[in-house]
């Protein structure tokens, strides 16, 4: 169950970022219209649920492990950005993603 809490939090945070990106991409005349867009409202709800799940996660995981594990969210969101939104990364940015993954592997082995 504790893995479900941790992985659920990570998945919800990544989903929230994608929804925020979708709400930011809505072209309107009023720059504040995104506040009432369905993707933005769903993103807020998603982050709310993620926050609740995070509290449950911290009940069963040490903060040092749980917080470090959330770094995988960065890799997930960057991957979605490249694959779904056709964003590009420089070689240095790819290296940075590799460093994050390597760092997580080190933390997991300790």
VENTALIN-V24678 format. One line per field, one symbol per residue. phi: phi as a letter, one per 20 degrees, with the letter a starting at -180 (. if undefined). burial: I if it has 9 or more other C-alpha atoms within 8 Angstrom, else O. A space follows every 50 residues. Layout:
phi->???
burial->???
This chain:
phi->.fffffffffffffffffffffffefebfefdfgfdfgffffffffffff fffffffffdcfgfefffffffgfffffffgffeelfdcegfffffffff ffffffffee
burial->OOOOIIOIIIIIIIIIIIIIOIIOOOOOOOOOOIOOIOIIIIIIOIIOII IOIIOIIIOOIOOOIIOIOIIIIIIIIOOIIIOOOOOOOOOOOIOOIOOI IOOIOOIOOO
